[in-house]
Amino acid sequence: MKSIRLTTHALEQLVERGATEDEVTEAIRRGICEPAKRGRFMYRLNFQYNAEWQGRFYAIKQVAPVVAEAQNEIVVVSVDTFYF
């Protein structure tokens, strides 16, 4: 399987949105893939969360990295998270 590299922008979004590099990797390896803009792909994977995020309790955290596939690697260009 191809290696996974996170851009500086994606690393900054991890902090802002409460995700981890391990969650991003797992989402890419096991998540549901769907087309995104500009020929990219978004992977979605739900994680048990059962914790507070920004003052509210959430049972599930969905991590959704947006990637561009290069010949030898997967480049994570953005990371979204959804709490519910």
mmCIF file of the N, C-alpha and C atoms, coordinates in Angstrom:
data_MODEL
# 
_entry.id   MODEL 
# 
loop_
_atom_site.group_PDB 
_atom_site.id 
_atom_site.type_symbol 
_atom_site.label_atom_id 
_atom_site.label_alt_id 
_atom_site.label_comp_id 
_atom_site.label_asym_id 
_atom_site.label_entity_id 
_atom_site.label_seq_id 
_atom_site.pdbx_PDB_ins_code 
_atom_site.Cartn_x 
_atom_site.Cartn_y 
_atom_site.Cartn_z 
_atom_site.occupancy 
_atom_site.B_iso_or_equiv 
_atom_site.pdbx_formal_charge 
_atom_site.auth_seq_id 
_atom_site.auth_comp_id 
_atom_site.auth_asym_id 
_atom_site.auth_atom_id 
_atom_site.pdbx_PDB_model_num 
ATOM 1   N N  . MET A 1 1  ? 0.846   -1.185 0.000  1.00 0.00 ? 1  MET A N  1 
ATOM 2   C CA . MET A 1 1  ? 0.000   0.000  0.000  1.00 0.00 ? 1  MET A CA 1 
ATOM 3   C C  . MET A 1 1  ? 0.890   1.247  0.000  1.00 0.00 ? 1  MET A C  1 
ATOM 4   N N  . LYS A 1 2  ? 0.396   2.313  -0.607 1.00 0.00 ? 2  LYS A N  1 
ATOM 5   C CA . LYS A 1 2  ? 1.140   3.566  -0.710 1.00 0.00 ? 2  LYS A CA 1 
ATOM 6   C C  . LYS A 1 2  ? 1.340   4.211  0.658  1.00 0.00 ? 2  LYS A C  1 
ATOM 7   N N  . SER A 1 3  ? 2.422   4.952  0.792  1.00 0.00 ? 3  SER A N  1 
ATOM 8   C CA . SER A 1 3  ? 2.643   5.713  2.017  1.00 0.00 ? 3  SER A CA 1 
ATOM 9   C C  . SER A 1 3  ? 1.689   6.904  2.053  1.00 0.00 ? 3  SER A C  1 
ATOM 10  N N  . ILE A 1 4  ? 1.464   7.414  3.263  1.00 0.00 ? 4  ILE A N  1 
ATOM 11  C CA . ILE A 1 4  ? 0.553   8.543  3.460  1.00 0.00 ? 4  ILE A CA 1 
ATOM 12  C C  . ILE A 1 4  ? 1.356   9.726  3.988  1.00 0.00 ? 4  ILE A C  1 
ATOM 13  N N  . ARG A 1 5  ? 1.206   10.880 3.323  1.00 0.00 ? 5  ARG A N  1 
ATOM 14  C CA . ARG A 1 5  ? 1.900   12.107 3.749  1.00 0.00 ? 5  ARG A CA 1 
ATOM 15  C C  . ARG A 1 5  ? 0.871   13.198 3.971  1.00 0.00 ? 5  ARG A C  1 
ATOM 16  N N  . LEU A 1 6  ? 0.978   13.892 5.087  1.00 0.00 ? 6  LEU A N  1 
ATOM 17  C CA . LEU A 1 6  ? 0.076   15.003 5.396  1.00 0.00 ? 6  LEU A CA 1 
ATOM 18  C C  . LEU A 1 6  ? 0.758   16.323 5.059  1.00 0.00 ? 6  LEU A C  1 
ATOM 19  N N  . THR A 1 7  ? 0.041   17.200 4.379  1.00 0.00 ? 7  THR A N  1 
ATOM 20  C CA . THR A 1 7  ? 0.571   18.531 4.092  1.00 0.00 ? 7  THR A CA 1 
ATOM 21  C C  . THR A 1 7  ? 0.577   19.354 5.379  1.00 0.00 ? 7  THR A C  1 
ATOM 22  N N  . THR A 1 8  ? 1.260   20.478 5.346  1.00 0.00 ? 8  THR A N  1 
ATOM 23  C CA . THR A 1 8  ? 1.274   21.387 6.493  1.00 0.00 ? 8  THR A CA 1 
ATOM 24  C C  . THR A 1 8  ? -0.138  21.836 6.834  1.00 0.00 ? 8  THR A C  1 
ATOM 25  N N  . HIS A 1 9  ? -0.925  22.137 5.816  1.00 0.00 ? 9  HIS A N  1 
ATOM 26  C CA . HIS A 1 9  ? -2.313  22.553 6.030  1.00 0.00 ? 9  HIS A CA 1 
ATOM 27  C C  . HIS A 1 9  ? -3.105  21.457 6.739  1.00 0.00 ? 9  HIS A C  1 
ATOM 28  N N  . ALA A 1 10 ? -2.959  20.222 6.304  1.00 0.00 ? 10 ALA A N  1 
ATOM 29  C CA . ALA A 1 10 ? -3.674  19.104 6.929  1.00 0.00 ? 10 ALA A CA 1 
ATOM 30  C C  . ALA A 1 10 ? -3.234  18.922 8.385  1.00 0.00 ? 10 ALA A C  1 
ATOM 31  N N  . LEU A 1 11 ? -1.952  19.059 8.661  1.00 0.00 ? 11 LEU A N  1 
ATOM 32  C CA . LEU A 1 11 ? -1.462  18.934 10.046 1.00 0.00 ? 11 LEU A CA 1 
ATOM 33  C C  . LEU A 1 11 ? -2.051  20.023 10.939 1.00 0.00 ? 11 LEU A C  1 
ATOM 34  N N  . GLU A 1 12 ? -2.174  21.234 10.420 1.00 0.00 ? 12 GLU A N  1 
ATOM 35  C CA . GLU A 1 12 ? -2.782  22.323 11.190 1.00 0.00 ? 12 GLU A CA 1 
ATOM 36  C C  . GLU A 1 12 ? -4.253  22.026 11.472 1.00 0.00 ? 12 GLU A C  1 
ATOM 37  N N  . GLN A 1 13 ? -4.934  21.459 10.488 1.00 0.00 ? 13 GLN A N  1 
ATOM 38  C CA . GLN A 1 13 ? -6.355  21.146 10.665 1.00 0.00 ? 13 GLN A CA 1 
ATOM 39  C C  . GLN A 1 13 ? -6.573  20.040 11.692 1.00 0.00 ? 13 GLN A C  1 
ATOM 40  N N  . LEU A 1 14 ? -5.625  19.121 11.829 1.00 0.00 ? 14 LEU A N  1 
ATOM 41  C CA . LEU A 1 14 ? -5.749  18.086 12.858 1.00 0.00 ? 14 LEU A CA 1 
ATOM 42  C C  . LEU A 1 14 ? -5.961  18.724 14.225 1.00 0.00 ? 14 LEU A C  1 
ATOM 43  N N  . VAL A 1 15 ? -5.149  19.708 14.530 1.00 0.00 ? 15 VAL A N  1 
ATOM 44  C CA . VAL A 1 15 ? -5.222  20.384 15.825 1.00 0.00 ? 15 VAL A CA 1 
ATOM 45  C C  . VAL A 1 15 ? -6.533  21.154 15.951 1.00 0.00 ? 15 VAL A C  1 
ATOM 46  N N  . GLU A 1 16 ? -6.868  21.924 14.917 1.00 0.00 ? 16 GLU A N  1 
ATOM 47  C CA . GLU A 1 16 ? -8.073  22.760 14.947 1.00 0.00 ? 16 GLU A CA 1 
ATOM 48  C C  . GLU A 1 16 ? -9.355  21.949 15.064 1.00 0.00 ? 16 GLU A C  1 
ATOM 49  N N  . ARG A 1 17 ? -9.347  20.749 14.503 1.00 0.00 ? 17 ARG A N  1 
ATOM 50  C CA . ARG A 1 17 ? -10.587 19.983 14.393 1.00 0.00 ? 17 ARG A CA 1 
ATOM 51  C C  . ARG A 1 17 ? -10.632 18.738 15.269 1.00 0.00 ? 17 ARG A C  1 
ATOM 52  N N  . GLY A 1 18 ? -9.601  18.514 16.058 1.00 0.00 ? 18 GLY A N  1 
ATOM 53  C CA . GLY A 1 18 ? -9.641  17.444 17.050 1.00 0.00 ? 18 GLY A CA 1 
ATOM 54  C C  . GLY A 1 18 ? -9.407  16.045 16.524 1.00 0.00 ? 18 GLY A C  1 
ATOM 55  N N  . ALA A 1 19 ? -8.671  15.905 15.444 1.00 0.00 ? 19 ALA A N  1 
ATOM 56  C CA . ALA A 1 19 ? -8.348  14.583 14.910 1.00 0.00 ? 19 ALA A CA 1 
ATOM 57  C C  . ALA A 1 19 ? -6.876  14.264 15.183 1.00 0.00 ? 19 ALA A C  1 
ATOM 58  N N  . THR A 1 20 ? -6.507  13.009 14.971 1.00 0.00 ? 20 THR A N  1 
ATOM 59  C CA . THR A 1 20 ? -5.115  12.595 15.124 1.00 0.00 ? 20 THR A CA 1 
ATOM 60  C C  . THR A 1 20 ? -4.607  12.007 13.812 1.00 0.00 ? 20 THR A C  1 
ATOM 61  N N  . GLU A 1 21 ? -3.290  11.941 13.681 1.00 0.00 ? 21 GLU A N  1 
ATOM 62  C CA . GLU A 1 21 ? -2.702  11.326 12.493 1.00 0.00 ? 21 GLU A CA 1 
ATOM 63  C C  . GLU A 1 21 ? -3.111  9.863  12.378 1.00 0.00 ? 21 GLU A C  1 
ATOM 64  N N  . ASP A 1 22 ? -3.174  9.164  13.501 1.00 0.00 ? 22 ASP A N  1 
ATOM 65  C CA . ASP A 1 22 ? -3.582  7.756  13.480 1.00 0.00 ? 22 ASP A CA 1 
ATOM 66  C C  . ASP A 1 22 ? -5.013  7.600  12.968 1.00 0.00 ? 22 ASP A C  1 
ATOM 67  N N  . GLU A 1 23 ? -5.911  8.499  13.380 1.00 0.00 ? 23 GLU A N  1 
ATOM 68  C CA . GLU A 1 23 ? -7.298  8.448  12.897 1.00 0.00 ? 23 GLU A CA 1 
ATOM 69  C C  . GLU A 1 23 ? -7.365  8.710  11.394 1.00 0.00 ? 23 GLU A C  1 
ATOM 70  N N  . VAL A 1 24 ? -6.569  9.642  10.919 1.00 0.00 ? 24 VAL A N  1 
ATOM 71  C CA . VAL A 1 24 ? -6.539  9.941  9.486  1.00 0.00 ? 24 VAL A CA 1 
ATOM 72  C C  . VAL A 1 24 ? -6.058  8.714  8.706  1.00 0.00 ? 24 VAL A C  1 
ATOM 73  N N  . THR A 1 25 ? -4.995  8.099  9.179  1.00 0.00 ? 25 THR A N  1 
ATOM 74  C CA . THR A 1 25 ? -4.467  6.904  8.522  1.00 0.00 ? 25 THR A CA 1 
ATOM 75  C C  . THR A 1 25 ? -5.502  5.793  8.512  1.00 0.00 ? 25 THR A C  1 
ATOM 76  N N  . GLU A 1 26 ? -6.152  5.568  9.632  1.00 0.00 ? 26 GLU A N  1 
ATOM 77  C CA . GLU A 1 26 ? -7.167  4.522  9.710  1.00 0.00 ? 26 GLU A CA 1 
ATOM 78  C C  . GLU A 1 26 ? -8.354  4.827  8.793  1.00 0.00 ? 26 GLU A C  1 
ATOM 79  N N  . ALA A 1 27 ? -8.750  6.092  8.717  1.00 0.00 ? 27 ALA A N  1 
ATOM 80  C CA . ALA A 1 27 ? -9.854  6.477  7.830  1.00 0.00 ? 27 ALA A CA 1 
ATOM 81  C C  . ALA A 1 27 ? -9.502  6.175  6.374  1.00 0.00 ? 27 ALA A C  1 
ATOM 82  N N  . ILE A 1 28 ? -8.274  6.434  5.988  1.00 0.00 ? 28 ILE A N  1 
ATOM 83  C CA . ILE A 1 28 ? -7.851  6.163  4.613  1.00 0.00 ? 28 ILE A CA 1 
ATOM 84  C C  . ILE A 1 28 ? -7.791  4.658  4.360  1.00 0.00 ? 28 ILE A C  1 
ATOM 85  N N  . ARG A 1 29 ? -7.303  3.915  5.317  1.00 0.00 ? 29 ARG A N  1 
ATOM 86  C CA . ARG A 1 29 ? -7.141  2.458  5.143  1.00 0.00 ? 29 ARG A CA 1 
ATOM 87  C C  . ARG A 1 29 ? -8.480  1.708  5.210  1.00 0.00 ? 29 ARG A C  1 
ATOM 88  N N  . ARG A 1 30 ? -9.414  2.166  6.080  1.00 0.00 ? 30 ARG A N  1 
ATOM 89  C CA . ARG A 1 30 ? -10.643 1.399  6.321  1.00 0.00 ? 30 ARG A CA 1 
ATOM 90  C C  . ARG A 1 30 ? -11.936 2.134  6.000  1.00 0.00 ? 30 ARG A C  1 
ATOM 91  N N  . GLY A 1 31 ? -11.857 3.429  5.711  1.00 0.00 ? 31 GLY A N  1 
ATOM 92  C CA . GLY A 1 31 ? -13.061 4.232  5.544  1.00 0.00 ? 31 GLY A CA 1 
ATOM 93  C C  . GLY A 1 31 ? -13.733 4.074  4.193  1.00 0.00 ? 31 GLY A C  1 
ATOM 94  N N  . ILE A 1 32 ? -14.895 4.691  4.095  1.00 0.00 ? 32 ILE A N  1 
ATOM 95  C CA . ILE A 1 32 ? -15.655 4.715  2.849  1.00 0.00 ? 32 ILE A CA 1 
ATOM 96  C C  . ILE A 1 32 ? -15.105 5.836  1.983  1.00 0.00 ? 32 ILE A C  1 
ATOM 97  N N  . CYS A 1 33 ? -14.804 5.509  0.738  1.00 0.00 ? 33 CYS A N  1 
ATOM 98  C CA . CYS A 1 33 ? -14.220 6.475  -0.201 1.00 0.00 ? 33 CYS A CA 1 
ATOM 99  C C  . CYS A 1 33 ? -15.315 7.070  -1.074 1.00 0.00 ? 33 CYS A C  1 
ATOM 100 N N  . GLU A 1 34 ? -15.232 8.384  -1.275 1.00 0.00 ? 34 GLU A N  1 
ATOM 101 C CA . GLU A 1 34 ? -16.172 9.053  -2.186 1.00 0.00 ? 34 GLU A CA 1 
ATOM 102 C C  . GLU A 1 34 ? -15.423 10.135 -2.952 1.00 0.00 ? 34 GLU A C  1 
ATOM 103 N N  . PRO A 1 35 ? -15.895 10.469 -4.153 1.00 0.00 ? 35 PRO A N  1 
ATOM 104 C CA . PRO A 1 35 ? -15.227 11.517 -4.937 1.00 0.00 ? 35 PRO A CA 1 
ATOM 105 C C  . PRO A 1 35 ? -15.347 12.880 -4.260 1.00 0.00 ? 35 PRO A C  1 
ATOM 106 N N  . ALA A 1 36 ? -14.313 13.678 -4.422 1.00 0.00 ? 36 ALA A N  1 
ATOM 107 C CA . ALA A 1 36 ? -14.305 15.056 -3.919 1.00 0.00 ? 36 ALA A CA 1 
ATOM 108 C C  . ALA A 1 36 ? -13.952 15.977 -5.094 1.00 0.00 ? 36 ALA A C  1 
ATOM 109 N N  . LYS A 1 37 ? -13.859 17.252 -4.818 1.00 0.00 ? 37 LYS A N  1 
ATOM 110 C CA . LYS A 1 37 ? -13.549 18.233 -5.870 1.00 0.00 ? 37 LYS A CA 1 
ATOM 111 C C  . LYS A 1 37 ? -12.139 18.039 -6.429 1.00 0.00 ? 37 LYS A C  1 
ATOM 112 N N  . ARG A 1 38 ? -11.957 18.492 -7.650 1.00 0.00 ? 38 ARG A N  1 
ATOM 113 C CA . ARG A 1 38 ? -10.644 18.532 -8.322 1.00 0.00 ? 38 ARG A CA 1 
ATOM 114 C C  . ARG A 1 38 ? -9.979  17.163 -8.450 1.00 0.00 ? 38 ARG A C  1 
ATOM 115 N N  . GLY A 1 39 ? -10.775 16.109 -8.631 1.00 0.00 ? 39 GLY A N  1 
ATOM 116 C CA . GLY A 1 39 ? -10.226 14.773 -8.822 1.00 0.00 ? 39 GLY A CA 1 
ATOM 117 C C  . GLY A 1 39 ? -9.666  14.136 -7.568 1.00 0.00 ? 39 GLY A C  1 
ATOM 118 N N  . ARG A 1 40 ? -10.001 14.690 -6.437 1.00 0.00 ? 40 ARG A N  1 
ATOM 119 C CA . ARG A 1 40 ? -9.534  14.148 -5.161 1.00 0.00 ? 40 ARG A CA 1 
ATOM 120 C C  . ARG A 1 40 ? -10.565 13.189 -4.591 1.00 0.00 ? 40 ARG A C  1 
ATOM 121 N N  . PHE A 1 41 ? -10.199 12.564 -3.467 1.00 0.00 ? 41 PHE A N  1 
ATOM 122 C CA . PHE A 1 41 ? -11.099 11.629 -2.797 1.00 0.00 ? 41 PHE A CA 1 
ATOM 123 C C  . PHE A 1 41 ? -11.208 11.977 -1.321 1.00 0.00 ? 41 PHE A C  1 
ATOM 124 N N  . MET A 1 42 ? -12.388 11.725 -0.750 1.00 0.00 ? 42 MET A N  1 
ATOM 125 C CA . MET A 1 42 ? -12.602 11.885 0.685  1.00 0.00 ? 42 MET A CA 1 
ATOM 126 C C  . MET A 1 42 ? -12.912 10.514 1.267  1.00 0.00 ? 42 MET A C  1 
ATOM 127 N N  . TYR A 1 43 ? -12.258 10.205 2.360  1.00 0.00 ? 43 TYR A N  1 
ATOM 128 C CA . TYR A 1 43 ? -12.512 8.961  3.084  1.00 0.00 ? 43 TYR A CA 1 
ATOM 129 C C  . TYR A 1 43 ? -13.218 9.320  4.381  1.00 0.00 ? 43 TYR A C  1 
ATOM 130 N N  . ARG A 1 44 ? -14.251 8.570  4.747  1.00 0.00 ? 44 ARG A N  1 
ATOM 131 C CA . ARG A 1 44 ? -14.986 8.827  5.990  1.00 0.00 ? 44 ARG A CA 1 
ATOM 132 C C  . ARG A 1 44 ? -14.959 7.588  6.865  1.00 0.00 ? 44 ARG A C  1 
ATOM 133 N N  . LEU A 1 45 ? -14.659 7.803  8.149  1.00 0.00 ? 45 LEU A N  1 
ATOM 134 C CA . LEU A 1 45 ? -14.702 6.708  9.105  1.00 0.00 ? 45 LEU A CA 1 
ATOM 135 C C  . LEU A 1 45 ? -15.175 7.247  10.448 1.00 0.00 ? 45 LEU A C  1 
ATOM 136 N N  . ASN A 1 46 ? -16.143 6.552  11.050 1.00 0.00 ? 46 ASN A N  1 
ATOM 137 C CA . ASN A 1 46 ? -16.673 6.940  12.360 1.00 0.00 ? 46 ASN A CA 1 
ATOM 138 C C  . ASN A 1 46 ? -15.888 6.255  13.471 1.00 0.00 ? 46 ASN A C  1 
ATOM 139 N N  . PHE A 1 47 ? -15.634 7.027  14.536 1.00 0.00 ? 47 PHE A N  1 
ATOM 140 C CA . PHE A 1 47 ? -14.950 6.523  15.724 1.00 0.00 ? 47 PHE A CA 1 
ATOM 141 C C  . PHE A 1 47 ? -15.842 6.743  16.937 1.00 0.00 ? 47 PHE A C  1 
ATOM 142 N N  . GLN A 1 48 ? -15.861 5.791  17.867 1.00 0.00 ? 48 GLN A N  1 
ATOM 143 C CA . GLN A 1 48 ? -16.523 6.014  19.153 1.00 0.00 ? 48 GLN A CA 1 
ATOM 144 C C  . GLN A 1 48 ? -15.780 7.150  19.836 1.00 0.00 ? 48 GLN A C  1 
ATOM 145 N N  . TYR A 1 49 ? -16.500 8.137  20.296 1.00 0.00 ? 49 TYR A N  1 
ATOM 146 C CA . TYR A 1 49 ? -15.859 9.310  20.891 1.00 0.00 ? 49 TYR A CA 1 
ATOM 147 C C  . TYR A 1 49 ? -16.238 9.441  22.369 1.00 0.00 ? 49 TYR A C  1 
ATOM 148 N N  . ASN A 1 50 ? -17.528 9.535  22.643 1.00 0.00 ? 50 ASN A N  1 
ATOM 149 C CA . ASN A 1 50 ? -18.036 9.608  24.014 1.00 0.00 ? 50 ASN A CA 1 
ATOM 150 C C  . ASN A 1 50 ? -17.267 10.601 24.883 1.00 0.00 ? 50 ASN A C  1 
ATOM 151 N N  . ALA A 1 51 ? -17.153 11.820 24.381 1.00 0.00 ? 51 ALA A N  1 
ATOM 152 C CA . ALA A 1 51 ? -16.428 12.867 25.103 1.00 0.00 ? 51 ALA A CA 1 
ATOM 153 C C  . ALA A 1 51 ? -16.965 14.225 24.668 1.00 0.00 ? 51 ALA A C  1 
ATOM 154 N N  . GLU A 1 52 ? -16.462 15.259 25.325 1.00 0.00 ? 52 GLU A N  1 
ATOM 155 C CA . GLU A 1 52 ? -16.853 16.617 24.971 1.00 0.00 ? 52 GLU A CA 1 
ATOM 156 C C  . GLU A 1 52 ? -15.923 17.189 23.919 1.00 0.00 ? 52 GLU A C  1 
ATOM 157 N N  . TRP A 1 53 ? -16.499 17.946 23.013 1.00 0.00 ? 53 TRP A N  1 
ATOM 158 C CA . TRP A 1 53 ? -15.738 18.732 22.044 1.00 0.00 ? 53 TRP A CA 1 
ATOM 159 C C  . TRP A 1 53 ? -16.357 20.120 22.037 1.00 0.00 ? 53 TRP A C  1 
ATOM 160 N N  . GLN A 1 54 ? -15.562 21.107 22.367 1.00 0.00 ? 54 GLN A N  1 
ATOM 161 C CA . GLN A 1 54 ? -15.990 22.499 22.417 1.00 0.00 ? 54 GLN A CA 1 
ATOM 162 C C  . GLN A 1 54 ? -17.256 22.677 23.260 1.00 0.00 ? 54 GLN A C  1 
ATOM 163 N N  . GLY A 1 55 ? -17.248 22.025 24.423 1.00 0.00 ? 55 GLY A N  1 
ATOM 164 C CA . GLY A 1 55 ? -18.311 22.221 25.401 1.00 0.00 ? 55 GLY A CA 1 
ATOM 165 C C  . GLY A 1 55 ? -19.558 21.385 25.219 1.00 0.00 ? 55 GLY A C  1 
ATOM 166 N N  . ARG A 1 56 ? -19.604 20.507 24.217 1.00 0.00 ? 56 ARG A N  1 
ATOM 167 C CA . ARG A 1 56 ? -20.765 19.636 24.009 1.00 0.00 ? 56 ARG A CA 1 
ATOM 168 C C  . ARG A 1 56 ? -20.321 18.180 23.969 1.00 0.00 ? 56 ARG A C  1 
ATOM 169 N N  . PHE A 1 57 ? -21.187 17.299 24.447 1.00 0.00 ? 57 PHE A N  1 
ATOM 170 C CA . PHE A 1 57 ? -20.896 15.870 24.458 1.00 0.00 ? 57 PHE A CA 1 
ATOM 171 C C  . PHE A 1 57 ? -21.294 15.246 23.120 1.00 0.00 ? 57 PHE A C  1 
ATOM 172 N N  . TYR A 1 58 ? -20.406 14.403 22.596 1.00 0.00 ? 58 TYR A N  1 
ATOM 173 C CA . TYR A 1 58 ? -20.682 13.685 21.350 1.00 0.00 ? 58 TYR A CA 1 
ATOM 174 C C  . TYR A 1 58 ? -20.309 12.216 21.510 1.00 0.00 ? 58 TYR A C  1 
ATOM 175 N N  . ALA A 1 59 ? -21.137 11.348 20.970 1.00 0.00 ? 59 ALA A N  1 
ATOM 176 C CA . ALA A 1 59 ? -20.864 9.906  21.016 1.00 0.00 ? 59 ALA A CA 1 
ATOM 177 C C  . ALA A 1 59 ? -19.942 9.461  19.886 1.00 0.00 ? 59 ALA A C  1 
ATOM 178 N N  . ILE A 1 60 ? -20.047 10.123 18.736 1.00 0.00 ? 60 ILE A N  1 
ATOM 179 C CA . ILE A 1 60 ? -19.309 9.708  17.541 1.00 0.00 ? 60 ILE A CA 1 
ATOM 180 C C  . ILE A 1 60 ? -18.513 10.881 16.976 1.00 0.00 ? 60 ILE A C  1 
ATOM 181 N N  . LYS A 1 61 ? -17.303 10.562 16.524 1.00 0.00 ? 61 LYS A N  1 
ATOM 182 C CA . LYS A 1 61 ? -16.491 11.530 15.780 1.00 0.00 ? 61 LYS A CA 1 
ATOM 183 C C  . LYS A 1 61 ? -16.193 10.903 14.419 1.00 0.00 ? 61 LYS A C  1 
ATOM 184 N N  . GLN A 1 62 ? -16.544 11.616 13.357 1.00 0.00 ? 62 GLN A N  1 
ATOM 185 C CA . GLN A 1 62 ? -16.240 11.149 12.014 1.00 0.00 ? 62 GLN A CA 1 
ATOM 186 C C  . GLN A 1 62 ? -15.030 11.927 11.502 1.00 0.00 ? 62 GLN A C  1 
ATOM 187 N N  . VAL A 1 63 ? -14.010 11.193 11.091 1.00 0.00 ? 63 VAL A N  1 
ATOM 188 C CA . VAL A 1 63 ? -12.809 11.803 10.529 1.00 0.00 ? 63 VAL A CA 1 
ATOM 189 C C  . VAL A 1 63 ? -12.864 11.598 9.018  1.00 0.00 ? 63 VAL A C  1 
ATOM 190 N N  . ALA A 1 64 ? -12.664 12.692 8.281  1.00 0.00 ? 64 ALA A N  1 
ATOM 191 C CA . ALA A 1 64 ? -12.821 12.659 6.825  1.00 0.00 ? 64 ALA A CA 1 
ATOM 192 C C  . ALA A 1 64 ? -11.665 13.377 6.134  1.00 0.00 ? 64 ALA A C  1 
ATOM 193 N N  . PRO A 1 65 ? -10.548 12.677 5.902  1.00 0.00 ? 65 PRO A N  1 
ATOM 194 C CA . PRO A 1 65 ? -9.449  13.293 5.164  1.00 0.00 ? 65 PRO A CA 1 
ATOM 195 C C  . PRO A 1 65 ? -9.749  13.383 3.668  1.00 0.00 ? 65 PRO A C  1 
ATOM 196 N N  . VAL A 1 66 ? -9.293  14.483 3.063  1.00 0.00 ? 66 VAL A N  1 
ATOM 197 C CA . VAL A 1 66 ? -9.383  14.664 1.615  1.00 0.00 ? 66 VAL A CA 1 
ATOM 198 C C  . VAL A 1 66 ? -7.978  14.444 1.074  1.00 0.00 ? 66 VAL A C  1 
ATOM 199 N N  . VAL A 1 67 ? -7.867  13.566 0.076  1.00 0.00 ? 67 VAL A N  1 
ATOM 200 C CA . VAL A 1 67 ? -6.546  13.173 -0.409 1.00 0.00 ? 67 VAL A CA 1 
ATOM 201 C C  . VAL A 1 67 ? -6.411  13.353 -1.906 1.00 0.00 ? 67 VAL A C  1 
ATOM 202 N N  . ALA A 1 68 ? -5.167  13.543 -2.319 1.00 0.00 ? 68 ALA A N  1 
ATOM 203 C CA . ALA A 1 68 ? -4.781  13.512 -3.725 1.00 0.00 ? 68 ALA A CA 1 
ATOM 204 C C  . ALA A 1 68 ? -3.852  12.311 -3.865 1.00 0.00 ? 68 ALA A C  1 
ATOM 205 N N  . GLU A 1 69 ? -4.143  11.463 -4.816 1.00 0.00 ? 69 GLU A N  1 
ATOM 206 C CA . GLU A 1 69 ? -3.313  10.275 -5.000 1.00 0.00 ? 69 GLU A CA 1 
ATOM 207 C C  . GLU A 1 69 ? -2.207  10.569 -5.999 1.00 0.00 ? 69 GLU A C  1 
ATOM 208 N N  . ALA A 1 70 ? -0.976  10.413 -5.543 1.00 0.00 ? 70 ALA A N  1 
ATOM 209 C CA . ALA A 1 70 ? 0.187   10.543 -6.419 1.00 0.00 ? 70 ALA A CA 1 
ATOM 210 C C  . ALA A 1 70 ? 0.634   9.123  -6.791 1.00 0.00 ? 70 ALA A C  1 
ATOM 211 N N  . GLN A 1 71 ? 1.614   9.029  -7.648 1.00 0.00 ? 71 GLN A N  1 
ATOM 212 C CA . GLN A 1 71 ? 2.047   7.713  -8.122 1.00 0.00 ? 71 GLN A CA 1 
ATOM 213 C C  . GLN A 1 71 ? 2.559   6.841  -6.974 1.00 0.00 ? 71 GLN A C  1 
ATOM 214 N N  . ASN A 1 72 ? 3.334   7.432  -6.055 1.00 0.00 ? 72 ASN A N  1 
ATOM 215 C CA . ASN A 1 72 ? 3.968   6.640  -5.000 1.00 0.00 ? 72 ASN A CA 1 
ATOM 216 C C  . ASN A 1 72 ? 3.452   6.918  -3.599 1.00 0.00 ? 72 ASN A C  1 
ATOM 217 N N  . GLU A 1 73 ? 2.494   7.840  -3.459 1.00 0.00 ? 73 GLU A N  1 
ATOM 218 C CA . GLU A 1 73 ? 2.015   8.178  -2.127 1.00 0.00 ? 73 GLU A CA 1 
ATOM 219 C C  . GLU A 1 73 ? 0.602   8.743  -2.179 1.00 0.00 ? 73 GLU A C  1 
ATOM 220 N N  . ILE A 1 74 ? -0.010  8.765  -1.006 1.00 0.00 ? 74 ILE A N  1 
ATOM 221 C CA . ILE A 1 74 ? -1.306  9.411  -0.827 1.00 0.00 ? 74 ILE A CA 1 
ATOM 222 C C  . ILE A 1 74 ? -1.039  10.692 -0.050 1.00 0.00 ? 74 ILE A C  1 
ATOM 223 N N  . VAL A 1 75 ? -1.434  11.828 -0.614 1.00 0.00 ? 75 VAL A N  1 
ATOM 224 C CA . VAL A 1 75 ? -1.166  13.121 0.009  1.00 0.00 ? 75 VAL A CA 1 
ATOM 225 C C  . VAL A 1 75 ? -2.466  13.641 0.617  1.00 0.00 ? 75 VAL A C  1 
ATOM 226 N N  . VAL A 1 76 ? -2.464  13.823 1.937  1.00 0.00 ? 76 VAL A N  1 
ATOM 227 C CA . VAL A 1 76 ? -3.625  14.354 2.640  1.00 0.00 ? 76 VAL A CA 1 
ATOM 228 C C  . VAL A 1 76 ? -3.551  15.876 2.547  1.00 0.00 ? 76 VAL A C  1 
ATOM 229 N N  . VAL A 1 77 ? -4.543  16.466 1.873  1.00 0.00 ? 77 VAL A N  1 
ATOM 230 C CA . VAL A 1 77 ? -4.515  17.915 1.651  1.00 0.00 ? 77 VAL A CA 1 
ATOM 231 C C  . VAL A 1 77 ? -5.431  18.661 2.621  1.00 0.00 ? 77 VAL A C  1 
ATOM 232 N N  . SER A 1 78 ? -6.397  17.960 3.218  1.00 0.00 ? 78 SER A N  1 
ATOM 233 C CA . SER A 1 78 ? -7.342  18.585 4.130  1.00 0.00 ? 78 SER A CA 1 
ATOM 234 C C  . SER A 1 78 ? -7.923  17.514 5.043  1.00 0.00 ? 78 SER A C  1 
ATOM 235 N N  . VAL A 1 79 ? -8.374  17.933 6.208  1.00 0.00 ? 79 VAL A N  1 
ATOM 236 C CA . VAL A 1 79 ? -9.015  17.005 7.154  1.00 0.00 ? 79 VAL A CA 1 
ATOM 237 C C  . VAL A 1 79 ? -10.248 17.660 7.731  1.00 0.00 ? 79 VAL A C  1 
ATOM 238 N N  . ASP A 1 80 ? -11.388 17.022 7.565  1.00 0.00 ? 80 ASP A N  1 
ATOM 239 C CA . ASP A 1 80 ? -12.628 17.466 8.185  1.00 0.00 ? 80 ASP A CA 1 
ATOM 240 C C  . ASP A 1 80 ? -12.985 16.509 9.314  1.00 0.00 ? 80 ASP A C  1 
ATOM 241 N N  . THR A 1 81 ? -13.662 17.040 10.321 1.00 0.00 ? 81 THR A N  1 
ATOM 242 C CA . THR A 1 81 ? -14.218 16.180 11.372 1.00 0.00 ? 81 THR A CA 1 
ATOM 243 C C  . THR A 1 81 ? -15.660 16.599 11.591 1.00 0.00 ? 81 THR A C  1 
ATOM 244 N N  . PHE A 1 82 ? -16.465 15.621 11.900 1.00 0.00 ? 82 PHE A N  1 
ATOM 245 C CA . PHE A 1 82 ? -17.879 15.843 12.181 1.00 0.00 ? 82 PHE A CA 1 
ATOM 246 C C  . PHE A 1 82 ? -18.198 15.126 13.484 1.00 0.00 ? 82 PHE A C  1 
ATOM 247 N N  . TYR A 1 83 ? -18.871 15.817 14.364 1.00 0.00 ? 83 TYR A N  1 
ATOM 248 C CA . TYR A 1 83 ? -19.224 15.252 15.669 1.00 0.00 ? 83 TYR A CA 1 
ATOM 249 C C  . TYR A 1 83 ? -20.740 15.087 15.743 1.00 0.00 ? 83 TYR A C  1 
ATOM 250 N N  . PHE A 1 84 ? -21.192 13.916 16.200 1.00 0.00 ? 84 PHE A N  1 
ATOM 251 C CA . PHE A 1 84 ? -22.610 13.691 16.394 1.00 0.00 ? 84 PHE A CA 1 
ATOM 252 C C  . PHE A 1 84 ? -22.844 12.597 17.406 1.00 0.00 ? 84 PHE A C  1 
# 
